């Protein structure tokens, strides 16, 4: 699902214009980005929780030279699904792709 699918679902359910639906979706996403950028937690009841977790400093390797590279600390957005979302049935497994010869 992409943002356009969300806009289309809003248009079908509410009978508002596509432009208004796009503005609504964009406003919600902007508010979420701003809140997460400030380190706030976003809790959507019966859906889940978004929060920002710090990442540790690490040491990596340059794959071409093998030289060690310091990886600076950072932040990562995490999502924990709510009970209602977790209780959804698992989607049917997609058929395995045939090996290419």
N, C-alpha and C positions, 0 to 999 in steps of 0.2 A: 504494500500500500504506500502511496506517495501523497504528498500534500494535495495534489489535484483531486485524488479520490476522496479526501476528507471534505474538500470544498464541495464536490458534487453531492456527497451524502447530506451535507447541510442544506444545499439548495433543494434537494428532493424532499427532505423532512419538513422544512420550514417554509418553503415557497417564497424565500427572499431572493433578491437578485444575486447573480454570480459575483458581481463586484462587491456587494456588501458581505457575502460569505467569505470572499478572499480577504477582505479587510479584517473580518473577525478572526479568521485563522491566523493571519499574520500578526495581529495584535496579541493573541494568546501566546504564540511562539516567541515574540519579542519580550513579553513579560516574563516568560519562563527563562529565556536567555539572560535577561537582566538580573533576575533573582539568583540564578545559579552563578553568574559572574560575581555577585556580591557574597557568594558562599552560603546563601540561604537554602533551606530545605523546602521542597515542593511536595506536598502531600495531597493526592487526589483520592478521596475516599472510594473504596471498592475497586480502585484501579491499581495504585501503587505509589511509591515514594521515589523521588529523584533527590539525590544529594551529592555534594562535592567532597571527595576524599583526597587527602594529600598523597602524592607519590614520593617514594624515597629516592635519594640520590643513588645512582648506580654506575657501574663500570661496564661499558660495552666494547666491542671490537670492530674496527674498520674491516669489512670483509675482503677488501682488496689488498691491504697492507698487513693486516693482522695486528696493527697498532692499537693499544688501549685508548679508549675515548671516555671521558667523564660525561655522564648523563645527568643534567641538572635536575633538582627536584621539581615536581610539577603538580598539577591537579587533574583529577579524572572524575567525570560524572558517572555516577552509579545509579542503577534502577533496581528497586526491589518490588516485584509484583505483589499486589494485594491478594487476599484470600480468594476473592471472586475470580480474579484473573487466573490464579493458579489452578482453580478447580475446573477450568475449561478443558474439554477433551482434547487430547493430543491430535494434531492434524495427521491425516493418512500419509504414510511414507511415500515419497515420490519413487517411481520405478528407477532402478539403477541404470545409469547410462552404459551403453554397450562399449566395450573397450575398442579403441581405435587401432586399426592394423597398420 
